[in-house]
Amino acid sequence: MHERITQHFSDSIDAKIRSADALPPLIADAAEMMVQTLLNEGKIMACGNGGAAGDAQHFVSELLNRFDRERPALPALSLCADSLTMSSIANDSSFNEVFSKQIRALGQEGDILLAISAHGNCANMVQAIQAAHDRNIQVIALTGKDGGDMARLLHPEEVEIRVPDISPHRIQEVHTLVIHCLCDLIDEFLFSAE
């Protein structure tokens, strides 16, 4: 049992070391995009399925409340937090539209969509990105493996933070670290003088 547990720790550390080599410039670019959106009075919307939905809600809670310091709340919205809206859309239309309908209703030009998926192939995430593009909303994608369909939809000026791993568990662990990096950089850019 101890060997199995130790192997999980080792695999997680290896995934993070590979990510530390590959991801910092992408994380910095994404943080700059988010900061510019917030400075221009836009908001950040986030979505994902399953564990990625938890990551989206985690990120939004850190912006709305606080990350590592007391500061004003920042405008952010989790598109996966409202179970009534999601189940209504899934029932009346299609689960593929649970995010895209919300983006079309609530998103404004100048906002950002943070789309989170370990494999990048979920139809509702693809439709979310398409809806964001229809509304002139830039996308930051947090992915893994080969980036999937989500990666192929991104515009050149958008950012994909692709974890260099194939295990959904390791990818999600790195996604949590990336989210913490983004929150820290946003706070540093906006509030370091305080």
Sequence and secondary structure as in RCSB ss.txt:
>XXXX:A:sequence
MHERITQHFSDSIDAKIRSADALPPLIADAAEMMVQTLLNEGKIMACGNGGAAGDAQHFVSELLNRFDRERPALP
ALSLCADSLTMSSIANDSSFNEVFSKQIRALGQEGDILLAISAHGNCANMVQAIQAAHDRNIQVIALTGKDGGDM
ARLLHPEEVEIRVPDISPHRIQEVHTLVIHCLCDLIDEFLFSAE
>XXXX:A:secstr
 HHHHHHHHHHHHHHHHHHHHHSHHHHHHHHHHHHHHHHTT  EEEEESTHHHHHHHHHHHHHHT SSS      
EEETTS HHHHHHHHHHT GGGTTHHHHHHH  TT EEEEE SSS  HHHHHHHHHHHHTT EEEEEEETT HHH
HHH  TTSEEEEES S HHHHHHHHHHHHHHHHHHHHHHHHTT 
